[in-house]
Amino acid sequence: MKNILFLTFLVILPLFYINDDVNAQNRGTGSITGVVLEKSDNTVIEGAAITLRRVNDSTAIVKGTQTNASGQFTLEQVPFGRYRMNVTLVGYSTAVLTGVVVNADDPSVTLDTIKLKEGGTTTDEIEVTAERGPLSIEPDKKVFNVTQDLVNQSGSAIDLLRNVPSVSVDVDGNVSLRGSENVKILIDGRPAGLDGANRTQMLEQMPANSIQTIELITNPSAKYQAEGNSGIINIVTKRNRVQQSGYNGNITLGAGTSDKYNGGFVLNLKNEKFALSTNYSFRLFNMKMGGTNLRENYLNGTTSYIDQLSDAANKMNGHFGKVSLDYFINPMHVITLSSGIRYRTHNRNESTTNSIWDAQRILTSSSVTKNNSTDKGYDLDFSLAYFGKFKNPKQTLAGEISYDRDKDDEDLSLNSSAYDETGTLIDNVFLQNTKNKGTSDDFTARLDYVQPLGENSKLEVGVRGDYRKNDDDFTSEHFDYTQNAWVPDININNHFIYKEQIYAGYSIFQSKIGNFGYQLGLRVEHTKSNGDLVTTGQNFDKNYTSFFPTINLSQQLSKSDEIQLGYTRRIHRPRLRFLNPFTDYSDPYNLRTGNPNLKPEYIDSYELSYVKYLGQTTITPSVFVRNTHDAITRTYTLLDSNTSLSTFDNIATQLAYGTELIAVSQLTPWLNLNGTVSYFKVELRDNNSNITNSNYTWMGRLMSTIKLPEGFNIQLSYNYMGENVTTQGSSKPIQFLDAALKKDLFDGRASVNLRVSDIFKTMNFDVALSGSNFSQSFKRSRDSRTAFLTFTYNFGTQDKQNQRRNKDRDNGEEEQPDFDY
């Protein structure tokens, strides 16, 4: 299968180069393409006259042509600027397109289908608000517009992330960026509870249709928090898009196989002084999972085996709501008050059969464990932000204070029955109830100032303070048959409180000399943390200061070619579950514990990238190196013939390096291709045992979107993730294919979307581990093949000035407040 996918990319990606980019020869020009159809039956119109004039000169024709037999036209060597286009043919109405912009950021413009009415004598004025392409490359990040991804209509945030280049998601929903799970994930620039153990659950329950863009920041500047091994993923939710007076919104409802449902609404309002943005969405779905855990033990010259087979049924319920209010003091100053809530429930019923065998594979004993859990939680955030511009609009001041609370309560009931080799019950059924109450409180205050220095330089400075408190309280009780009562499990009850304070300051100088640009930055973070295992009185403190230099260089070779080179230093602080010394006995054969002595990881990250615009194709190859010191690694130890203990330690050094190619191409007005190939090597070295494990792996993604007549769109997405390694093993490749069909209704006011995920049901998780006295394999799968049908209705009004300002914003001509990070 690897060879097939590799050949697919070899065949498809060279097609991107077929585009004849006139702009590559004439740096100040671009092209405009489109198609003209008859409005009543969508038949092509041949011979329609296309004339192009500058907005400020209605007399002189800059370019002209006619549509061909397919109704298509192309205007070549169009000088950069803003235009007004007339489309005329005797016997038909005239179409006038305003706001057509050709510039260095968008040198090859593809217009939406132009429709003329037969027998008409009227003039239809059309304001061009071209869709943002799927990829926008900015100096310090890649921005992926996911609103046109058909998954957006019915999936989750996890489903969207699977379609984002450089990002991979395994069958358990663990998110990786360039092969590393140590990635900082934010919602609208804030952690929003995504730093905890329930990150996957929150992303699975966050509806995709609440998301506007996904930003990948692999080499963040000093302005960004230094946390995150491989960088930052920022999920930007939808908010007010009404720039002038007016309102708009939409309503969505959907249903899928195996009792899956979603829905929601968006409503935006604006007048001269206020802008209100509200959205709500829900996601209800059921999911079944199954897996095996097979271990072979070698202890004291004796071999034994333990096999675990498990099945689980999950019922999840997620609600997402957000309200944002902008108050415009004047055109230069705005205050924003926003609040969001994410509420979730998760019910899980799981059954595990454990079988123990001797060296001859003769059954010696077995047990069956059943647990039923109910998990309820919410994340609530508030923020107050200010953004101001001065006489020089490039001189800005931004400030924000925010509070975020994440609360999670889990109740679990467990019963376990043990049997001898004949299947006879050995003892009374073991009964246990546990409660795990977790609360996280985050306070943040930040201030950022930008001072322009001449035409091409600026200085950025800022300060930030973060305070976080995590309170995790675990209680357990079991039924004592001798007392005929529930008795507390004193040995495993656990109450852990972790507090962390981070104080940061940064300074960035950015300048440009000719076509050469550079950015030099330094961020300083002082960390104070305290861990308190209340149950046992264990207490630990850490107090350290870290320096994070950043360097970003760019050389613009032409209007369509740019080289970028960056270096940044990052940190990955241990998560709460890594530090908590409490030992988890919920699976008596596989114990888990944390390590309070863990140190943070430090990462040196280097990246060289090249951006090439070829007509309607953007190609971005890059090379990256990531060197991690004191890498945190999960370790496994065999305690006896039946029991293993897993924990975490700073015993490894990790070196990851590789290359990546991202290509986005509008091959024709009806076909868009989005392809990614990443090929990299990860080397892990255990500094205690000098054991080294390494592997070359690669991942690929190919997504095609096809526009068909009558308002139909088809999207196909294929993903492949290669083998991954740890110091004690590796995981096998994962691959899957998704498909979606969308039909526009009522002149684009509504749409129906049908999506099928993992068509061939190949999304399975398979890991092999080995140590000096054991070998082990995990296999897990879920009902990932689902079908979803979604209906969306759009409503609202906006004036032409609003539409024009929207386009100005998308072309980078209107500066927007930046409240993130």
ABEGO torsion letter per residue (X at the ends): XAAAAAAAAAAAAAAAAABBBAAAABAABBBBBBBBBBAAAGBBBBGBBBBBBBAABAABBABBBBBBAAGBBBBBGBBBEBBBBBBBBBGBBBBBBBGBBBBAABABBBBBBBBBBBGBABBBBBBBBBBBBABBBBAABBBBBAAABAAAAABBAAAAAAABBGBBBBAAGBBBBGGBABBBBBBGGBAGGAABAAAAAAAAABBAAABABBBBBABBBAABBABEAAEBBBBBBBBBABABBEBBEBBBBBBBBGGBBBEEBBBBBBBAABBBBBBBBBBBBBBBBBBBBBBBBBBGGBBBBBBBBBBBBBBBBBBBBBBBBBBBABAABBBBBBBBBBBBBBBBBBBBBBBBBBAAGBBABBBBBBBBBBBBBBBBBBBBBBBBBBABAABBBBBBBBBBBBBBBBBBBBBBBBBBAAGBBABBBBBBBBBBBBBBBBBBBBBBBBBBBEAABBBBBBBBBBBBBBBBBBBBBBBBAAAGBBBBBAAABBBBBBBBBBBBBBBBBBBBBEABBBBBBBBBBBBBBBBBBAAAGBBBBBBBBBBBBBBBBBBBABAABBBBBBBBBBBBBBBAAAABABBBAABAABBBBBBAABBBBBBBBBBBBBBBBBEABBBBBBBBBBBBBGBBBBBBBBABAABBBBBBBBABBBBBBEBBBBBBBBABAABBBBBBBBBBBBBBBBAAAGBBBBBBBBBBBBBBBBBBBGGBBBBBBBBBBBBBBBAAEBBBBBBBBBBBBBBBBGGGABBBBBBBBGAAGABBBBBBBBBAABBBBBBBBBBABBBBBBBBBBBEBBBAAAAAAAAAAAAGABBBBBABX
